[in-house]
Amino acid sequence: MVYPPAPWHLQGYAVQTLQLIDVARVRPLVPSELEIVSLLPGKTLGGIYISSYGLGSVMEYNELQRIPGLCSTVAAVCKPVFKVLNIN
């Protein structure tokens, strides 16, 4: 797939959830070189992002992102780890 140059203008709808998730449950979903950050003992922050971009957008598509947890690298830079699934 060829993507248009940035910046992208997207119009549509999105829903995002955030919840505390058991670290042990999401460990298999996170690359081993990343450390899962615990916000409470044994819990990290994860969620789901669902969107639909339509007319008026640079591209029209649907998206589902799974965010298994808040992670950091050895340099302690926090970033979410997610998987993007196009659901057209």
C-alpha positions, 0 to 999 in steps of 0.5 A: 500500500502506498501512503500519502505524504504527511501531514494527514488530515483525517475525519471520522469517529474514534473510541478509546478505552483505558483500563488497568490490566494484569502485568502477568497476563500481557507479558507475552504480548510485549516484546522482551526488550521492553519493561512493562511499567506497573502503575499499581502492584501487578497492574499496567495501563492498557486499552483498545482504540477503534476508529473509522475515517471516512469522507474528507480524510486523506485515506478512508479506512477503519482501524483497531489498536490493541494496547497491551500495556505501558512500557519503557526501554532501558533508557526509561522512555515511556511509550505505549506498545500497540498493534494496529489491525486494519478492519476494512 
